[in-house]
């Protein structure tokens, strides 16, 4: 869902680390599941995805949202849907949510996120 056009959107960069081997994206099927969940989470939180990359041990998102609460809700949902540890316990997944202060910096953040896999040689 698009942010309300009458309210200015705020921009954020989210980075999550898949610190546990059980939470890492090791197979194509893991990426597919993560993308399906991300799509559902974005629509439920009224957040517009501008740029993203999924890596085996991390994910990066640049989003537009009406407020910080929507972004925090998205971050909570994305981390809650990560795969659990093999023993069934929850895997703690650190996430950093950083506001993008100036609209002029938005393109730089999007370029960084989308070039990340290439920079890592993937």
C-alpha positions in Angstrom: 0.0 0.0 0.0 1.3 3.5 -0.8 1.8 6.0 1.9 -0.8 8.7 2.2 -0.1 11.3 -0.5 -1.2 14.1 1.8 1.3 13.3 4.4 5.0 13.6 3.7 6.8 10.3 3.6 9.8 9.7 5.8 12.6 7.5 4.5 14.5 4.9 6.5 17.2 2.3 5.9 16.9 -1.0 7.8 19.6 -3.5 8.2 19.1 -6.9 9.8 21.8 -9.4 10.5 21.1 -13.1 10.4 23.5 -14.0 13.2 22.5 -17.5 13.8 23.4 -20.2 11.3 19.7 -21.4 11.5 18.5 -18.0 10.4 20.7 -17.6 7.4 19.5 -17.7 3.9 21.3 -20.7 2.5 19.0 -22.0 -0.3 16.9 -20.5 -3.0 13.8 -21.6 -1.2 14.8 -19.6 1.8 15.1 -16.4 -0.3 11.7 -17.1 -1.9 10.0 -17.5 1.5 11.7 -14.4 2.8 10.5 -12.3 -0.2 6.9 -13.6 0.2 6.9 -12.6 3.9 8.5 -9.3 3.1 5.8 -8.5 0.5 3.0 -9.4 3.0 4.7 -7.4 5.8 5.1 -4.3 3.6 1.4 -4.2 2.7 0.3 -4.6 6.3 2.4 -1.8 7.5 1.7 0.8 4.8 5.4 0.9 3.9 6.7 1.4 0.4 9.8 -0.6 -0.5 12.3 1.6 -2.5 15.4 -0.6 -2.5 16.4 -4.0 -1.0 18.9 -6.8 -1.0 18.9 -10.1 0.7 22.3 -11.7 1.5 23.0 -15.0 3.1 23.8 -13.3 6.5 22.0 -10.0 6.3 19.2 -8.0 4.6 19.0 -4.3 3.7 15.9 -2.3 3.0 15.3 1.3 2.0 11.6 2.3 2.6 9.2 5.2 2.6 6.7 5.3 5.5 4.3 7.7 7.0 6.0 7.5 10.4 8.6 5.7 12.5 6.0 3.5 14.1 5.2 1.9 10.8 8.8 1.1 10.2 9.4 -0.3 13.7 6.3 -2.5 13.1 7.8 -3.7 9.8 11.2 -4.4 11.4 9.5 -6.4 14.2 7.5 -8.5 11.7 10.4 -9.1 9.4 12.6 -10.4 12.3 9.7 -12.4 13.8 9.3 -14.3 10.5 13.0 -15.4 10.3 13.5 -19.1 10.6 13.8 -20.4 14.2 16.8 -22.2 15.5 16.9 -26.0 15.0 15.8 -26.6 18.6 12.7 -24.5 18.0 13.8 -21.6 20.1 13.7 -18.0 18.8 16.8 -16.6 17.2 17.7 -13.1 18.3 18.2 -11.0 15.1 19.7 -7.5 15.5 18.1 -4.8 13.3 19.2 -1.2 12.9 16.6 1.3 11.7 18.2 4.6 10.6 16.2 7.6 9.4 17.5 9.1 6.1 17.5 12.7 7.1 17.9 14.4 3.7 16.0 13.5 0.6 19.2 14.2 -1.3 20.8 11.2 0.5 18.0 8.9 -0.5 19.5 7.9 -3.9 22.9 7.2 -2.2 21.3 4.8 0.2 19.4 3.0 -2.5 22.5 2.7 -4.6 24.5 1.3 -1.7 21.9 -1.3 -0.9 21.5 -2.5 -4.4 25.2 -2.7 -5.1 25.9 -4.5 -1.8 25.9 -8.0 -3.3 28.2 -6.9 -6.1 30.6 -5.3 -3.6 30.7 -8.6 -1.7 31.5 -10.6 -4.9 28.1 -12.4 -5.0 
